Amino acid sequence: MSQANPLWGAPRIHGELLKLGFEVAQSTVAKYMVRRRGPPSQGWKTFLLNHAPHIVAIDLFVVPTAGFKLLYGLVIIRLRRRQLVWISVTTNPTAYWIARQITEAFPWEQAPKYLIRDRDASYGLPVTRRLAAMGIRDRPTAPRSPWQNGHVERLIGSIRRECLDHVVILGEAHLRQVLNAYADYYNGFRTHRALAKDAPLHRATELLGTITALPLLGGLHHKYCRI
């Protein structure tokens, strides 16, 4: 029991043994408990698995334009279905701007329980106050630990590899148009191994009709369907 339940202490195991008909002292149970080096708290991976339906992740990424200006993209993703729930663009990602994006991304009845972010200075006091007002628990990652926000990091990598690396961005309006088009493709049609080859917004299997390919993002990707 001690090995299989790292969160259980001697009183908890002693109670289970009593219910199973073993008359033994709690001090004896404590004597034979598994000795652990660290605290019996759950790890970060376990936290993500246990709370995935209630977690969203947020991150910023930089996009250079044809005129060598820098634009900033912001993405928010729900971990359970890898759904890209919000994507936006700005030239100056202030804390007030980020707080407004979070408000627009989540109506009050749809706000998640946890939000994972890195420790970028852009997530200032206006962001933390907005999260508290919406009942969202702020979960910044450890310093220099991008793996703790791996889902959104992978999403940004996909945006670059599957879209931005093949498009010359002309300006803010153009980047917003491209990212919105990619978001529609990502949520509605792109299959994911983690979702058993389904899309974040469930994509039904089509069995009847002629297969047709519809170009997306200027032919960079295609939507396959039966008509």
C-alpha positions as CSV (number, residue, x, y, z in Angstrom):
1,M,0.0,0.0,0.0
2,S,2.8,2.4,0.8
3,Q,4.5,1.8,-2.6
4,A,1.3,2.0,-4.5
5,N,0.0,5.2,-2.8
6,P,2.8,7.7,-2.3
7,L,0.3,10.3,-1.0
8,W,-0.8,8.0,1.9
9,G,0.7,8.3,5.3
10,A,0.8,5.8,8.2
11,P,-2.6,6.8,9.6
12,R,-4.3,6.3,6.2
13,I,-2.7,2.9,5.6
14,H,-3.4,1.8,9.2
15,G,-7.1,2.6,8.7
16,E,-7.2,0.5,5.5
17,L,-5.5,-2.4,7.3
18,L,-8.1,-2.2,10.1
19,K,-10.9,-2.4,7.6
20,L,-9.3,-5.4,6.0
21,G,-9.2,-7.3,9.3
22,F,-5.5,-6.8,10.3
23,E,-5.0,-5.9,13.9
24,V,-1.8,-3.9,13.9
25,A,-0.5,-0.8,15.7
26,Q,-0.1,2.4,13.7
27,S,3.5,2.6,15.0
28,T,4.2,-0.7,13.3
29,V,2.8,0.5,10.0
30,A,5.0,3.7,10.3
31,K,8.0,1.5,10.9
32,Y,7.6,-0.4,7.6
33,M,6.6,2.6,5.4
34,V,8.6,3.1,2.2
35,R,11.2,5.8,2.8
36,R,11.2,8.5,0.2
37,R,13.8,11.1,-0.5
38,G,11.4,13.8,-1.6
39,P,8.0,15.0,-0.5
40,P,5.1,12.7,-1.5
41,S,3.5,15.5,-3.6
42,Q,2.6,14.9,-7.2
43,G,5.0,15.8,-10.0
44,W,4.3,18.4,-12.7
45,K,3.4,15.7,-15.2
46,T,0.9,14.1,-12.8
47,F,-0.6,17.5,-12.2
48,L,-1.1,18.1,-15.9
49,L,-2.7,14.6,-16.4
50,N,-5.0,15.0,-13.4
51,H,-6.2,18.5,-14.3
52,A,-5.9,18.6,-18.1
53,P,-9.7,19.3,-18.6
54,H,-9.4,22.4,-16.5
55,I,-6.0,23.8,-17.7
56,V,-5.2,26.3,-20.4
57,A,-1.7,27.5,-21.4
58,I,-0.6,30.8,-22.8
59,D,2.5,32.0,-24.5
60,L,3.9,34.7,-26.8
61,F,6.1,34.3,-29.9
62,V,7.9,36.8,-32.2
63,V,7.3,37.1,-35.9
64,P,9.5,39.3,-38.2
65,T,7.9,41.0,-41.1
66,A,9.1,41.7,-44.6
67,G,10.1,45.2,-43.4
68,F,12.2,43.7,-40.5
69,K,9.7,44.8,-37.9
70,L,8.8,42.5,-35.0
71,L,5.3,41.5,-34.3
72,Y,4.1,39.4,-31.4
73,G,1.6,36.6,-31.5
74,L,-0.3,35.3,-28.5
75,V,-1.9,31.9,-28.3
76,I,-4.0,30.2,-25.7
77,I,-4.6,26.5,-25.8
78,R,-6.8,24.1,-23.8
79,L,-4.8,21.1,-22.8
80,R,-7.6,18.5,-22.8
81,R,-8.3,18.6,-26.6
82,R,-5.3,20.7,-27.7
83,Q,-7.9,23.3,-28.8
84,L,-6.5,26.6,-29.9
85,V,-9.1,28.9,-28.2
86,W,-7.5,32.3,-28.8
87,I,-4.9,33.8,-31.1
88,S,-4.0,37.4,-31.5
89,V,-1.4,39.8,-32.8
90,T,0.1,43.1,-31.5
91,T,3.2,45.3,-31.8
92,N,3.5,45.8,-28.1
93,P,2.5,43.0,-25.7
94,T,1.8,45.0,-22.6
95,A,0.2,43.4,-19.5
96,Y,-3.0,45.4,-20.1
97,W,-3.3,44.0,-23.6
98,I,-2.7,40.4,-22.4
99,A,-5.3,40.8,-19.7
100,R,-7.8,42.0,-22.3
101,Q,-7.1,39.0,-24.5
102,I,-7.7,36.6,-21.6
103,T,-11.0,38.3,-20.9
104,E,-12.1,38.0,-24.5
105,A,-11.0,34.4,-24.8
106,F,-13.1,33.1,-21.9
107,P,-16.7,34.1,-21.2
108,W,-17.3,33.9,-17.4
109,E,-19.0,30.5,-17.6
110,Q,-16.1,29.0,-19.6
111,A,-13.1,30.2,-17.6
112,P,-10.7,27.4,-16.8
113,K,-9.4,26.6,-13.3
114,Y,-5.7,26.9,-14.0
115,L,-3.6,28.9,-16.5
116,I,0.0,27.9,-17.2
117,R,2.5,30.6,-18.3
118,D,6.1,31.4,-18.3
119,R,7.7,34.1,-16.2
120,D,8.0,36.7,-18.9
121,A,7.8,40.3,-17.6
122,S,4.8,40.9,-19.9
123,Y,2.6,39.0,-17.5
124,G,2.5,41.8,-15.0
125,L,0.1,42.9,-12.2
126,P,-2.8,43.6,-14.6
127,V,-2.7,40.0,-15.8
128,T,-2.5,38.4,-12.3
129,R,-5.3,40.7,-11.1
130,R,-7.5,39.8,-14.1
131,L,-6.9,36.0,-13.5
132,A,-7.8,36.4,-9.8
133,A,-11.0,38.3,-10.7
134,M,-12.0,35.6,-13.1
135,G,-11.4,32.8,-10.6
136,I,-8.4,31.4,-12.6
137,R,-5.5,30.1,-10.6
138,D,-2.2,31.4,-11.9
139,R,0.5,28.7,-12.5
140,P,3.8,30.2,-13.7
141,T,6.4,27.6,-14.7
142,A,9.8,27.3,-13.0
143,P,12.5,29.6,-14.3
144,R,14.2,28.3,-17.5
145,S,11.8,25.4,-17.7
146,P,9.9,25.6,-21.0
147,W,9.2,21.9,-20.9
148,Q,6.6,22.6,-18.1
149,N,4.6,24.5,-20.7
150,G,5.3,21.9,-23.4
151,H,1.8,21.8,-25.0
152,V,1.8,25.5,-26.0
153,E,5.5,25.4,-26.9
154,R,4.7,22.5,-29.3
155,L,1.8,24.5,-30.7
156,I,4.0,27.4,-31.5
157,G,6.5,25.1,-33.1
158,S,3.7,23.7,-35.3
159,I,2.6,27.2,-36.3
160,R,6.2,28.0,-37.4
161,R,6.9,24.8,-39.2
162,E,3.5,24.4,-40.9
163,C,2.8,28.0,-41.6
164,L,5.0,31.0,-40.8
165,D,8.2,29.4,-42.2
166,H,6.6,29.3,-45.6
167,V,4.9,32.8,-45.6
168,V,6.4,36.3,-45.9
169,I,4.5,38.4,-43.4
170,L,3.8,41.9,-44.8
171,G,2.4,43.5,-41.6
172,E,0.1,43.2,-38.6
173,A,-3.1,42.8,-40.6
174,H,-1.6,40.1,-42.8
175,L,-0.2,38.1,-39.8
176,R,-3.6,38.2,-38.1
177,Q,-5.3,36.9,-41.3
178,V,-2.7,34.1,-41.7
179,L,-2.9,33.0,-38.1
180,N,-6.7,33.0,-38.0
181,A,-6.7,30.8,-41.1
182,Y,-4.2,28.4,-39.5
183,A,-6.3,28.3,-36.3
184,D,-9.3,27.2,-38.3
185,Y,-7.3,24.5,-40.0
186,Y,-5.6,23.4,-36.7
187,N,-8.9,23.1,-34.7
188,G,-11.1,21.7,-37.4
189,F,-9.1,19.5,-39.7
190,R,-5.5,18.8,-38.5
191,T,-5.3,15.4,-36.9
192,H,-3.3,14.8,-33.7
193,R,-1.6,11.6,-32.5
194,A,-2.5,12.5,-28.9
195,L,-6.2,12.6,-29.8
196,A,-6.1,9.2,-31.6
197,K,-5.8,10.9,-35.0
198,D,-8.8,13.2,-34.3
199,A,-9.0,17.0,-34.6
200,P,-9.4,19.3,-31.5
201,L,-12.9,20.0,-32.6
202,H,-14.1,16.5,-33.2
203,R,-14.0,15.6,-36.9
204,A,-16.5,13.0,-38.0
205,T,-15.5,10.1,-40.2
206,E,-17.0,10.4,-43.7
207,L,-17.8,7.2,-45.6
208,L,-19.9,8.2,-48.5
209,G,-19.3,10.5,-51.5
210,T,-16.4,11.6,-53.7
211,I,-13.2,12.7,-52.1
212,T,-12.4,16.3,-52.7
213,A,-9.3,18.3,-51.7
214,L,-9.9,22.0,-50.8
215,P,-6.7,24.2,-50.5
216,L,-6.1,26.0,-47.3
217,L,-3.6,28.8,-46.6
218,G,-2.9,29.3,-50.2
219,G,-2.4,25.6,-50.9
220,L,0.0,25.1,-48.1
221,H,-2.4,22.6,-46.6
222,H,-5.6,20.9,-47.8
223,K,-8.9,20.0,-46.4
224,Y,-10.1,16.5,-47.5
225,C,-13.8,15.7,-47.5
226,R,-16.4,13.7,-49.2
227,I,-19.1,15.5,-51.3
